Amino acid sequence: MGAAMKDHFGCPVQATSNVLSGKWKVLIVWHLSFGSRRFAALRDLLPGVSEKVLTSQLRQLERDGVVRREVTASVPPRVDYMLTGSGNDLIPIMKAMCEWAAKYLGVKSSMGVSA
């Protein structure tokens, strides 16, 4: 079941939060905001993630319409992950959340976002 399917109690903010809930989803979306990445490149950008968990979270993001998986016919097949239009629309929301955390929680970004 995708995150969007989780109960959001009729609240759009909760529904949006559900899409990004998951240990690695925010970082996956953030890294894909700079361009498409292959699975191994994403795995290398997320120290500590297991391939099983990364696969699961990418599938959930794909099901929720945030990430698109593109397979190029080659030997072996090349698979790239990229943000969809709705995925790109999450980036300003994430930047605003980053700025809020810096201002009110004193959390400085380690993701290269200036607050």
RAVENGI-V600678 format. One record per pair of residues at least 24 apart in sequence whose ideal C-beta (glycine too) atoms are under 8 Angstrom apart, sorted by sequence separation. I is the first residue (numbers start at 1). GAP is how many residues later the second one is. D is the distance in Angstrom with one decimal. If there is no record, write none. Layout:
i->I gap->GAP d->D
i->I gap->GAP d->D
//
This chain:
i->66 gap->24 d->6.7
i->24 gap->25 d->5.4
i->23 gap->26 d->7.9
i->28 gap->26 d->7.8
i->61 gap->26 d->7.5
i->24 gap->29 d->6.8
i->28 gap->29 d->6.2
i->23 gap->30 d->7.3
i->24 gap->30 d->6.7
i->28 gap->30 d->6.8
i->25 gap->32 d->5.4
i->29 gap->32 d->7.1
i->24 gap->33 d->5.2
i->28 gap->33 d->6.5
i->23 gap->34 d->7.7
i->36 gap->34 d->7.3
i->22 gap->35 d->5.1
i->25 gap->35 d->7.5
i->32 gap->35 d->6.6
i->25 gap->36 d->6.2
i->29 gap->37 d->6.4
i->22 gap->38 d->6.7
i->29 gap->38 d->7.6
i->28 gap->39 d->7.4
i->42 gap->39 d->6.6
i->38 gap->40 d->7.2
i->39 gap->40 d->6.2
i->38 gap->41 d->6.5
i->19 gap->42 d->7.7
i->38 gap->42 d->5.8
i->39 gap->42 d->7.1
i->37 gap->43 d->7.0
i->38 gap->43 d->7.4
i->36 gap->44 d->4.4
i->37 gap->44 d->5.8
i->19 gap->45 d->4.9
i->36 gap->45 d->6.4
i->37 gap->45 d->7.8
i->36 gap->46 d->3.9
i->19 gap->47 d->6.3
i->35 gap->47 d->7.4
i->32 gap->49 d->6.2
i->32 gap->50 d->6.1
i->33 gap->50 d->6.3
i->32 gap->51 d->4.8
i->29 gap->54 d->6.8
i->33 gap->54 d->8.0
i->32 gap->55 d->6.9
i->33 gap->55 d->7.0
i->3 gap->57 d->5.9
i->2 gap->58 d->5.3
i->29 gap->58 d->6.2
i->33 gap->58 d->5.0
i->4 gap->59 d->7.9
i->4 gap->60 d->4.8
i->2 gap->61 d->3.9
i->3 gap->61 d->5.6
i->29 gap->61 d->5.8
i->30 gap->61 d->7.8
i->2 gap->62 d->4.7
i->29 gap->62 d->7.6
i->30 gap->64 d->6.6
i->29 gap->65 d->7.0
i->26 gap->68 d->6.7
i->20 gap->70 d->7.3
i->19 gap->71 d->7.7
i->16 gap->74 d->7.9
i->20 gap->74 d->8.0
i->16 gap->77 d->7.1
i->30 gap->81 d->5.5
i->27 gap->84 d->7.3
//
